[in-house]
Amino acid sequence: MAASWQWMPWNEPMHDMKKTMTTKHLIALTLFAGAHFLHAQTPSDPYTKGNLPKEEIALTKDEQSTDMSLCYEVFMLPLAEAAALQRKGLTDTELYKHLIEQLNQGTVKQETCAVLRCRSGQKAKTESNLEYIYATEYEPPELPQNVGLGVAAPKTDDKGGQPTIPKPVEPVATSSIISLEGLRTPATPTAFETRNLGESLEMQLTLSEDRKTASLNIVPEHVQLVDEITHGQELSETKMPEFEVRTINTAAELLLGKPYLLGTVSRPTISKADPDAANRVWFSFATVNLVKHWCVPLSSLSFRCSSPLFLWL
């Protein structure tokens, strides 16, 4: 791109100099120069495995993160197969691998997969619940002790005499009234409680000094409403919920990156939620890993502009 300048005679003042380059030419020239300044080799993704730059910032031991991630999983399989696997004496890793293989074949079902992260030494909790409010105490049904009868107001006669005042009506006992359908009050709830339906997971992780193991305290809980039980009849009838609860409260030392069998969270053998629960077993696993943080310097990032940019006004 050629640019020309027209100069006035040397004896003319500098402010009288006339510039002939247009504004759009200046913008195009600026962008063209900037494109050559920014262009570089074809960049590779610095976050892709194998492409991390040599200048990657490495954290010292004291500066390394202590954030950890726990994955809690529950698998359901037939009782006979679960017992056979236990008799083989498999390690937790081997058992977990077998369950994954059977899961892909459809003979094992995965029911839960929850992930929770926390810093070493701190407690963490995750919940996926529905609040269920139910009555726990009732006032018994009642009948009124007395029933009053309405009496019309006295009227004066046409001669202006004194009005006749009717005799007061004695209260009538409720036992002498044949029908009290509109007067009876049913059992009335006076106290309530709330129960969370669903899944909750509470844990505490502590990383070891060699950063190879973690101390785990964990309390997973599964709560399901399976029925409502009726007590009494007619006006005395009340209903109370029936819950099915499965929980584990345990502590263990885990190798990082290795699945650990926490135990079984099986349903009751007589389950209203699953009539075939007596023939099934639920295995629960926990896997703990360190959270990876990558630090990449800005100097490793590059840009490329394949062609000049022009902006025409």
C-alpha positions as CSV (number, residue, x, y, z in Angstrom):
1,M,0.0,0.0,0.0
2,A,1.5,3.3,-1.0
3,A,0.9,6.5,0.8
4,S,1.8,10.0,-0.4
5,W,2.2,13.3,1.3
6,Q,2.0,16.7,-0.2
7,W,4.2,19.3,1.4
8,M,3.8,23.0,1.2
9,P,6.9,25.2,0.5
10,W,9.5,25.3,3.3
11,N,8.7,28.9,3.9
12,E,5.1,28.1,4.9
13,P,4.1,27.4,8.6
14,M,3.9,23.8,9.7
15,H,0.2,24.0,10.5
16,D,-0.6,24.7,6.8
17,M,0.8,21.3,5.8
18,K,-1.9,19.2,4.0
19,K,-2.1,15.5,4.6
20,T,-3.7,13.4,1.7
21,M,-3.9,10.0,3.4
22,T,-7.5,9.1,4.2
23,T,-8.7,7.7,7.5
24,K,-9.6,4.3,6.1
25,H,-6.1,3.9,4.8
26,L,-4.7,4.6,8.2
27,I,-7.0,2.0,9.8
28,A,-6.1,-0.7,7.3
29,L,-2.4,0.0,7.7
30,T,-2.7,-0.3,11.5
31,L,-4.5,-3.6,11.4
32,F,-2.1,-5.0,8.8
33,A,0.8,-4.2,11.1
34,G,-0.9,-5.6,14.2
35,A,-1.7,-8.9,12.4
36,H,2.0,-9.4,11.6
37,F,2.9,-8.6,15.2
38,L,0.4,-11.2,16.6
39,H,1.0,-14.1,14.2
40,A,2.9,-17.1,15.4
41,Q,3.2,-20.9,14.8
42,T,0.0,-23.0,14.9
43,P,-0.8,-23.3,18.6
44,S,-1.4,-26.5,20.5
45,D,-3.9,-26.8,23.3
46,P,-1.8,-26.3,26.5
47,Y,-4.4,-28.2,28.5
48,T,-4.4,-31.3,26.3
49,K,-2.5,-34.3,27.7
50,G,1.0,-34.4,26.2
51,N,1.0,-30.7,25.2
52,L,1.7,-29.1,28.5
53,P,4.5,-26.6,28.1
54,K,8.0,-27.2,29.7
55,E,7.6,-23.9,31.6
56,E,4.6,-25.3,33.5
57,I,4.5,-23.9,36.9
58,A,5.1,-26.7,39.5
59,L,3.8,-26.1,43.0
60,T,6.0,-27.0,45.9
61,K,4.8,-29.5,48.5
62,D,3.7,-26.8,50.9
63,E,1.8,-25.1,48.1
64,Q,0.1,-28.1,46.7
65,S,-3.7,-28.2,46.9
66,T,-5.4,-30.4,49.5
67,D,-8.8,-30.3,47.8
68,M,-10.2,-33.8,47.4
69,S,-13.1,-35.4,45.5
70,L,-15.2,-38.3,46.6
71,C,-17.4,-40.4,44.3
72,Y,-20.1,-42.5,46.1
73,E,-21.7,-45.3,44.0
74,V,-24.3,-48.0,44.8
75,F,-24.7,-51.1,42.7
76,M,-27.6,-53.6,42.9
77,L,-27.1,-57.3,42.0
78,P,-28.7,-60.7,42.7
79,L,-28.1,-62.1,46.2
80,A,-26.6,-65.4,44.9
81,E,-24.0,-63.5,42.7
82,A,-23.1,-61.2,45.5
83,A,-22.4,-64.1,47.9
84,A,-20.4,-65.9,45.2
85,L,-18.2,-62.8,44.7
86,Q,-17.5,-62.5,48.4
87,R,-16.5,-66.1,48.6
88,K,-13.9,-65.5,45.9
89,G,-12.0,-63.2,48.2
90,L,-11.6,-60.5,45.5
91,T,-10.0,-57.2,46.4
92,D,-12.2,-54.1,46.3
93,T,-10.7,-53.0,43.1
94,E,-11.3,-56.4,41.5
95,L,-14.8,-56.5,42.8
96,Y,-15.5,-53.0,41.5
97,K,-14.1,-53.9,38.0
98,H,-16.3,-57.0,37.9
99,L,-19.4,-54.9,38.7
100,I,-18.6,-52.5,36.0
101,E,-18.2,-55.3,33.5
102,Q,-21.6,-56.8,34.6
103,L,-23.1,-53.3,34.5
104,N,-22.2,-53.1,30.8
105,Q,-23.8,-56.5,30.2
106,G,-27.0,-55.5,32.0
107,T,-26.9,-58.0,34.9
108,V,-25.9,-55.3,37.5
109,K,-27.8,-52.0,38.0
110,Q,-26.2,-48.8,39.2
111,E,-28.6,-46.8,41.5
112,T,-26.5,-44.0,42.8
113,C,-23.6,-41.8,41.7
114,A,-22.9,-38.8,43.9
115,V,-19.8,-36.6,43.8
116,L,-18.7,-34.3,46.6
117,R,-15.5,-32.2,47.0
118,C,-14.0,-30.7,50.1
119,R,-10.7,-29.5,51.6
120,S,-8.7,-31.8,53.8
121,G,-9.9,-31.9,57.4
122,Q,-13.3,-30.2,56.7
123,K,-16.8,-31.7,56.7
124,A,-19.0,-31.6,53.6
125,K,-22.6,-32.6,52.9
126,T,-24.8,-33.0,49.8
127,E,-28.6,-33.6,49.8
128,S,-31.1,-34.4,47.2
129,N,-34.3,-34.5,49.1
130,L,-38.1,-33.8,49.1
131,E,-39.5,-32.5,52.4
132,Y,-42.4,-34.5,53.7
133,I,-44.4,-32.9,56.5
134,Y,-46.7,-35.2,58.6
135,A,-48.6,-35.0,61.9
136,T,-47.3,-36.6,65.0
137,E,-49.9,-35.6,67.6
138,Y,-53.7,-35.3,67.4
139,E,-56.5,-33.8,69.5
140,P,-59.2,-36.5,69.9
141,P,-62.6,-35.9,68.2
142,E,-65.0,-33.9,70.3
143,L,-68.7,-33.4,70.8
144,P,-70.1,-30.1,72.2
145,Q,-71.1,-30.4,75.9
146,N,-74.3,-28.3,75.5
147,V,-76.4,-27.2,72.5
148,G,-78.2,-23.9,72.6
149,L,-81.6,-23.3,70.9
150,G,-82.4,-19.9,69.4
151,V,-85.6,-18.1,70.6
152,A,-87.4,-15.4,68.7
153,A,-87.6,-11.9,70.3
154,P,-90.8,-11.1,72.2
155,K,-93.5,-9.0,70.4
156,T,-95.8,-6.3,71.9
157,D,-99.5,-6.6,71.2
158,D,-101.5,-4.1,69.2
159,K,-103.0,-2.5,72.3
160,G,-99.7,-1.4,73.6
161,G,-99.6,-3.9,76.4
162,Q,-96.5,-5.4,77.9
163,P,-94.7,-7.9,75.7
164,T,-94.9,-11.5,76.7
165,I,-91.5,-12.8,77.7
166,P,-91.1,-16.5,77.0
167,K,-89.6,-18.8,79.6
168,P,-85.9,-19.5,79.2
169,V,-85.1,-22.8,77.5
170,E,-83.0,-25.2,79.4
171,P,-79.9,-26.5,77.7
172,V,-80.4,-29.8,76.0
173,A,-77.9,-32.6,76.7
174,T,-76.1,-33.8,73.6
175,S,-77.1,-37.4,74.5
176,S,-80.7,-36.6,73.8
177,I,-80.1,-35.3,70.3
178,I,-80.5,-38.0,67.7
179,S,-78.2,-36.5,65.0
180,L,-75.0,-34.6,65.7
181,E,-73.3,-35.0,62.3
182,G,-72.8,-31.2,61.8
183,L,-71.6,-30.7,65.4
184,R,-68.8,-33.3,65.8
185,T,-65.2,-32.4,65.2
186,P,-62.7,-35.0,63.9
187,A,-59.2,-35.7,65.3
188,T,-57.2,-32.6,64.7
189,P,-53.4,-32.6,64.3
190,T,-51.5,-30.4,66.8
191,A,-47.8,-31.3,66.2
192,F,-45.9,-31.9,63.0
193,E,-42.5,-33.2,61.9
194,T,-40.5,-33.0,58.6
195,R,-38.6,-35.9,57.1
196,N,-36.4,-35.6,54.1
197,L,-37.1,-38.1,51.4
198,G,-34.3,-39.0,49.0
199,E,-30.5,-39.2,49.4
200,S,-28.0,-37.4,51.6
201,L,-24.2,-37.8,51.9
202,E,-22.1,-36.4,54.8
203,M,-18.4,-36.9,55.0
204,Q,-15.0,-35.7,56.3
205,L,-11.8,-36.3,54.5
206,T,-8.2,-35.9,55.8
207,L,-5.2,-36.2,53.5
208,S,-2.1,-38.1,54.8
209,E,1.3,-36.4,54.9
210,D,2.6,-38.6,52.0
211,R,-0.5,-37.6,50.0
212,K,-1.2,-41.3,49.1
213,T,-4.0,-42.1,51.4
214,A,-7.0,-40.3,53.0
215,S,-8.9,-40.9,56.2
216,L,-12.6,-41.0,55.5
217,N,-15.6,-40.6,57.8
218,I,-18.9,-41.0,55.8
219,V,-22.6,-41.3,56.5
220,P,-24.7,-41.9,53.4
221,E,-28.5,-42.2,53.9
222,H,-31.4,-43.2,51.6
223,V,-34.9,-42.5,52.8
224,Q,-38.1,-43.5,50.9
225,L,-41.8,-43.2,51.8
226,V,-43.4,-46.6,51.3
227,D,-46.8,-46.4,52.9
228,E,-49.2,-44.5,55.1
229,I,-50.7,-46.6,58.0
230,T,-54.2,-45.8,59.2
231,H,-55.2,-45.9,62.8
232,G,-58.7,-45.6,64.3
233,Q,-61.9,-45.2,62.4
234,E,-64.4,-42.5,61.3
235,L,-63.7,-39.3,63.2
236,S,-60.9,-40.9,65.2
237,E,-59.0,-42.0,62.0
238,T,-55.4,-40.8,61.8
239,K,-52.6,-41.6,59.3
240,M,-48.9,-42.1,60.0
241,P,-46.2,-42.4,57.3
242,E,-44.0,-45.5,57.0
243,F,-40.4,-44.9,55.8
244,E,-37.7,-47.2,54.5
245,V,-34.3,-46.1,55.6
246,R,-30.9,-47.4,54.4
247,T,-27.7,-45.9,55.9
248,I,-24.0,-46.6,56.6
249,N,-22.0,-44.9,59.3
250,T,-18.3,-45.8,59.0
251,A,-14.7,-44.7,58.9
252,A,-11.8,-46.0,56.8
253,E,-8.4,-45.3,55.4
254,L,-8.5,-45.2,51.6
255,L,-5.8,-45.3,48.9
256,L,-6.2,-42.4,46.5
257,G,-7.7,-43.5,43.2
258,K,-8.7,-46.9,44.4
259,P,-12.4,-47.9,44.9
260,Y,-13.3,-49.0,48.5
261,L,-16.2,-51.2,49.5
262,L,-18.0,-49.3,52.3
263,G,-20.6,-52.1,52.9
264,T,-24.1,-53.0,51.8
265,V,-27.1,-50.6,51.9
266,S,-29.7,-53.3,51.1
267,R,-33.4,-52.9,51.5
268,P,-35.3,-54.8,54.2
269,T,-36.0,-58.4,53.3
270,I,-39.7,-57.5,53.7
271,S,-39.8,-54.3,51.6
272,K,-43.0,-52.5,50.4
273,A,-40.9,-50.6,47.9
274,D,-39.3,-53.7,46.3
275,P,-41.1,-57.1,46.9
276,D,-38.0,-58.9,45.6
277,A,-35.6,-57.2,47.9
278,A,-34.8,-60.4,49.8
279,N,-33.1,-61.7,46.7
280,R,-31.0,-58.7,46.0
281,V,-27.9,-57.0,47.5
282,W,-26.8,-53.3,47.2
283,F,-23.0,-52.7,47.4
284,S,-21.8,-49.2,48.1
285,F,-18.3,-47.9,47.0
286,A,-16.3,-44.8,47.7
287,T,-13.4,-43.5,45.6
288,V,-11.3,-40.6,46.7
289,N,-8.9,-38.5,44.4
290,L,-7.0,-35.3,44.7
291,V,-8.4,-32.5,42.7
292,K,-5.9,-31.6,40.0
293,H,-5.1,-27.9,39.4
294,W,-3.0,-27.0,36.3
295,C,-1.0,-23.8,36.3
296,V,0.0,-22.7,32.8
297,P,1.9,-19.4,32.2
298,L,0.5,-17.0,29.7
299,S,3.7,-17.1,27.8
300,S,2.8,-20.6,26.5
301,L,-0.3,-19.2,24.8
302,S,0.0,-18.1,21.2
303,F,-2.1,-16.5,18.5
304,R,-2.2,-16.8,14.8
305,C,-3.6,-14.5,12.1
306,S,-3.5,-16.1,8.7
307,S,-4.3,-13.0,6.7
308,P,-4.3,-9.3,7.1
309,L,-7.4,-7.7,8.4
310,F,-9.0,-4.7,6.6
311,L,-11.8,-2.5,7.8
312,W,-13.5,-0.5,5.2
313,L,-15.4,2.5,6.4
